[in-house]
Amino acid sequence: MSRRKIGLALALIAAAFGFSTTAGAADWSDNEVHVLHGSKFHDQGNNVDTKKTILTLQHASGYKYGRNFFFVDMIKSDATDSRASEIYGEWYHTVSLSKLQGKDWSKDFVRDIGITGAINYGSKNDAFGSNPRVLLLGPTFDLNVPGFAFFNVDVLAYHDTGRFNGFGGGKLCGSTETTYQVTPAWLLPFNVGGAKFSFTGFMDIIGKHGTCARTILTQPQLRWDVGNHFGKSDTVFLGIEYQYWRNKFGIQGRRDNFPQLLLVWKL
């Protein structure tokens, strides 16, 4: 990955973090570091299993008129993927209609509606040289679902301008296209005896566009609150993240379907 691309990625990350912490005083903030390791990634268009280690920085916060969420993945592959390095991030900003109105919808089934804008950005230094670029815009519905800390559904326009540099270069999906993305996201805490757990995750459903097939990507996590057993609840978690990616990268028939080991440190 070139220094210019790394610099641009870091600039976007810094801008997202700066906006999230200065766009009005934060009412709440949540920061996590994730370490993931999996051995069944299929990035090469074949059935060769690739091992990857992923370091993720994740931030969520709320302020007077809405909330921010972003994450940045720093990814390292093994020799089956040329020991390639990747950086990938997404930033979502949601403006709350209930907060703008100054009304409390918290007891309704739809406890809030927001307008969400988002940016997806990435780069990989392998021979293909993928550079995903996506802009998103649309409503977010916050739902009251019994037992869940949150259950949200994004219904977004998905404008794909991603490119690849290798093999002559071009658009990732053959052309610049706009389709849809529907994304439910959730957090379900629960206890088993004296142990605390949570089930959290998301599912991206992205419509067919250009040469890219409709894709489904979900990465649910089952977390065990290890810190709770040492007087430090909600700080350190062990668990499993399961990756299911149908028509990966928009390529019909390519699929990931495997668990990864997960360590989470809440800052």
C-alpha positions as CSV (number, residue, x, y, z in Angstrom):
1,M,0.0,0.0,0.0
2,S,1.5,3.4,-1.0
3,R,2.3,6.1,1.6
4,R,-0.3,8.3,-0.2
5,K,-3.1,5.8,0.3
6,I,-2.1,5.2,3.9
7,G,-2.0,8.9,4.5
8,L,-5.4,9.5,2.9
9,A,-6.9,6.6,4.9
10,L,-5.5,8.0,8.2
11,A,-6.7,11.4,7.3
12,L,-10.3,10.1,6.8
13,I,-10.0,8.2,10.1
14,A,-8.8,11.3,11.9
15,A,-11.5,13.4,10.4
16,A,-14.2,10.9,11.4
17,F,-12.8,10.7,15.0
18,G,-12.5,14.5,15.2
19,F,-16.1,15.0,14.0
20,S,-17.4,12.4,16.3
21,T,-15.9,14.0,19.4
22,T,-16.4,17.7,18.5
23,A,-19.9,17.7,16.7
24,G,-21.5,18.8,20.0
25,A,-20.5,17.5,23.4
26,A,-20.7,13.7,23.5
27,D,-23.5,12.3,25.7
28,W,-21.9,8.9,25.6
29,S,-18.9,7.2,24.0
30,D,-17.8,3.6,23.5
31,N,-14.3,2.6,22.1
32,E,-13.1,-0.9,21.5
33,V,-10.0,-2.7,20.1
34,H,-10.7,-6.1,18.4
35,V,-8.2,-8.7,17.5
36,L,-9.4,-11.4,15.1
37,H,-7.8,-14.5,13.6
38,G,-9.3,-16.7,10.9
39,S,-8.0,-19.3,8.5
40,K,-10.7,-19.8,5.9
41,F,-10.7,-16.5,3.9
42,H,-11.1,-16.9,0.1
43,D,-9.8,-13.8,-1.6
44,Q,-8.1,-15.3,-4.6
45,G,-11.0,-16.7,-6.7
46,N,-10.1,-20.3,-5.8
47,N,-10.6,-22.7,-2.9
48,V,-7.2,-22.0,-1.3
49,D,-7.7,-21.1,2.4
50,T,-5.9,-17.9,3.6
51,K,-5.1,-17.0,7.2
52,K,-5.7,-13.4,8.2
53,T,-5.1,-11.5,11.4
54,I,-7.2,-8.4,11.8
55,L,-6.8,-5.5,14.2
56,T,-9.9,-3.3,14.5
57,L,-10.4,0.1,16.1
58,Q,-14.1,0.8,16.7
59,H,-15.8,4.0,18.0
60,A,-19.4,4.8,18.8
61,S,-20.7,8.0,20.4
62,G,-23.9,10.0,20.8
63,Y,-24.4,13.7,21.0
64,K,-27.3,16.2,21.2
65,Y,-28.6,15.6,17.7
66,G,-27.5,12.1,16.8
67,R,-24.7,9.6,16.8
68,N,-21.5,8.5,15.1
69,F,-20.1,5.0,14.4
70,F,-16.9,4.1,12.7
71,F,-14.4,1.3,12.5
72,V,-11.0,0.8,10.9
73,D,-9.6,-2.7,10.1
74,M,-5.9,-3.3,9.6
75,I,-5.5,-6.7,8.0
76,K,-2.5,-9.0,7.3
77,S,-2.7,-12.1,5.2
78,D,-0.4,-15.1,5.1
79,A,1.7,-16.4,2.2
80,T,-1.3,-17.8,0.3
81,D,-2.3,-14.2,-0.3
82,S,1.2,-12.8,-0.9
83,R,1.4,-11.6,2.7
84,A,-0.7,-8.7,1.6
85,S,-1.7,-5.8,3.8
86,E,-5.1,-4.1,3.8
87,I,-6.8,-1.1,5.5
88,Y,-10.5,-0.8,5.4
89,G,-12.9,1.5,7.3
90,E,-16.5,2.7,7.5
91,W,-17.9,5.9,9.0
92,Y,-21.7,6.4,9.7
93,H,-23.2,9.6,11.0
94,T,-26.9,9.6,12.0
95,V,-29.0,12.7,12.7
96,S,-32.0,11.8,15.0
97,L,-35.4,13.2,14.1
98,S,-36.7,12.7,17.6
99,K,-33.9,14.7,19.0
100,L,-34.3,17.5,16.5
101,Q,-38.0,17.6,17.4
102,G,-37.3,17.5,21.1
103,K,-39.7,14.6,21.6
104,D,-39.4,11.3,23.4
105,W,-40.2,8.2,21.2
106,S,-38.5,5.7,23.5
107,K,-41.6,3.8,24.4
108,D,-42.8,3.4,20.8
109,F,-41.9,0.3,18.7
110,V,-40.1,2.7,16.4
111,R,-38.2,4.6,19.1
112,D,-36.4,6.9,16.6
113,I,-35.9,7.6,12.9
114,G,-32.6,9.0,11.7
115,I,-31.0,10.2,8.5
116,T,-27.7,8.4,8.0
117,G,-24.8,9.3,5.7
118,A,-21.8,7.0,5.4
119,I,-18.4,6.5,3.7
120,N,-16.7,3.2,3.0
121,Y,-13.0,3.3,2.1
122,G,-10.3,0.7,1.7
123,S,-7.1,-0.3,0.0
124,K,-5.0,-3.5,-0.5
125,N,-1.5,-3.9,-1.8
126,D,-1.8,-7.2,-3.7
127,A,-1.6,-7.6,-7.5
128,F,-5.3,-6.8,-8.0
129,G,-5.0,-3.6,-5.9
130,S,-8.6,-3.2,-4.9
131,N,-9.8,0.2,-3.7
132,P,-13.4,0.1,-2.4
133,R,-15.1,3.4,-2.3
134,V,-18.8,3.7,-1.4
135,L,-21.1,6.6,-0.4
136,L,-24.4,5.8,1.4
137,L,-27.4,7.9,2.4
138,G,-30.9,7.0,3.8
139,P,-33.1,6.5,6.8
140,T,-32.2,4.5,9.9
141,F,-35.0,3.0,12.1
142,D,-34.3,2.3,15.8
143,L,-36.6,-0.4,17.0
144,N,-37.8,-1.5,20.5
145,V,-37.2,-5.2,20.5
146,P,-37.6,-7.0,23.9
147,G,-34.3,-8.0,25.4
148,F,-32.1,-6.1,23.0
149,A,-29.9,-3.1,24.0
150,F,-30.5,-1.9,20.5
151,F,-31.9,-3.1,17.2
152,N,-31.5,-0.8,14.2
153,V,-32.2,-1.1,10.5
154,D,-30.5,1.1,7.9
155,V,-32.2,1.4,4.5
156,L,-29.6,3.2,2.4
157,A,-28.8,4.2,-1.2
158,Y,-25.4,2.6,-2.0
159,H,-23.2,4.5,-4.6
160,D,-20.2,2.4,-5.6
161,T,-17.2,4.1,-7.2
162,G,-14.7,1.4,-6.2
163,R,-11.7,0.7,-8.5
164,F,-8.8,-1.7,-8.9
165,N,-5.3,-0.8,-10.0
166,G,-3.9,-4.1,-11.2
167,F,-4.3,-5.9,-14.5
168,G,-5.0,-2.7,-16.4
169,G,-7.3,-1.2,-13.7
170,G,-11.0,-0.4,-13.9
171,K,-14.2,-0.2,-11.8
172,L,-14.7,-3.0,-9.3
173,C,-18.2,-3.6,-10.6
174,G,-17.6,-2.6,-14.2
175,S,-19.1,0.9,-13.8
176,T,-20.1,3.5,-11.2
177,E,-23.5,2.3,-10.0
178,T,-26.1,3.1,-7.3
179,T,-28.1,0.3,-5.6
180,Y,-29.4,-0.3,-2.1
181,Q,-28.0,-1.5,1.2
182,V,-30.2,-2.8,4.0
183,T,-28.4,-3.4,7.3
184,P,-29.9,-4.6,10.6
185,A,-27.5,-4.3,13.5
186,W,-28.1,-5.5,17.1
187,L,-26.8,-6.1,20.6
188,L,-28.4,-8.7,22.8
189,P,-26.9,-9.1,26.4
190,F,-27.7,-12.1,28.4
191,N,-26.5,-14.1,31.5
192,V,-25.8,-17.8,32.0
193,G,-25.5,-18.4,35.7
194,G,-23.0,-15.9,36.9
195,A,-21.4,-15.4,33.5
196,K,-22.3,-12.4,31.3
197,F,-22.5,-12.8,27.5
198,S,-23.7,-10.8,24.5
199,F,-24.7,-11.5,21.0
200,T,-24.0,-8.6,18.6
201,G,-23.5,-8.0,14.9
202,F,-24.9,-6.8,11.7
203,M,-26.0,-8.0,8.3
204,D,-25.3,-6.1,5.0
205,I,-27.6,-6.9,2.1
206,I,-26.3,-5.1,-0.9
207,G,-28.2,-5.1,-4.2
208,K,-26.9,-6.2,-7.6
209,H,-25.2,-3.4,-9.5
210,G,-23.1,-3.4,-12.6
211,T,-21.3,-6.7,-12.9
212,C,-21.6,-7.4,-9.1
213,A,-24.1,-9.8,-7.8
214,R,-26.3,-9.2,-4.8
215,T,-24.2,-9.8,-1.7
216,I,-24.9,-10.7,1.9
217,L,-22.3,-10.2,4.5
218,T,-22.9,-10.9,8.2
219,Q,-20.3,-11.1,11.1
220,P,-22.2,-11.9,14.3
221,Q,-20.2,-12.1,17.5
222,L,-20.8,-14.2,20.6
223,R,-18.8,-12.5,23.5
224,W,-18.0,-13.7,27.0
225,D,-17.4,-11.0,29.5
226,V,-14.1,-12.3,31.0
227,G,-13.5,-9.2,33.0
228,N,-16.7,-9.7,34.9
229,H,-15.0,-12.6,36.7
230,F,-12.2,-10.4,37.9
231,G,-14.1,-7.3,39.1
232,K,-13.7,-5.5,35.7
233,S,-17.0,-6.1,34.0
234,D,-17.4,-4.8,30.4
235,T,-13.7,-4.4,29.8
236,V,-12.3,-7.6,28.3
237,F,-14.2,-10.1,26.2
238,L,-13.3,-13.5,24.5
239,G,-15.5,-15.0,21.9
240,I,-16.1,-16.0,18.3
241,E,-17.0,-14.0,15.3
242,Y,-18.7,-15.9,12.5
243,Q,-18.2,-14.6,8.9
244,Y,-20.7,-15.5,6.2
245,W,-20.2,-13.6,2.9
246,R,-22.3,-14.7,0.0
247,N,-21.1,-13.6,-3.5
248,K,-18.0,-12.1,-1.9
249,F,-16.9,-8.9,-3.6
250,G,-20.0,-9.2,-5.8
251,I,-18.6,-12.3,-7.5
252,Q,-21.3,-14.9,-8.1
253,G,-20.7,-18.1,-6.2
254,R,-17.7,-16.9,-4.1
255,R,-18.3,-17.4,-0.4
256,D,-16.7,-17.2,3.0
257,N,-18.3,-19.3,5.7
258,F,-16.2,-19.8,8.9
259,P,-15.6,-18.8,12.6
260,Q,-12.8,-16.6,13.8
261,L,-11.3,-16.3,17.3
262,L,-12.1,-12.9,18.9
263,L,-10.5,-10.8,21.6
264,V,-12.1,-7.4,22.5
265,W,-10.7,-4.8,24.8
266,K,-13.1,-1.9,25.7
267,L,-11.2,1.3,26.4
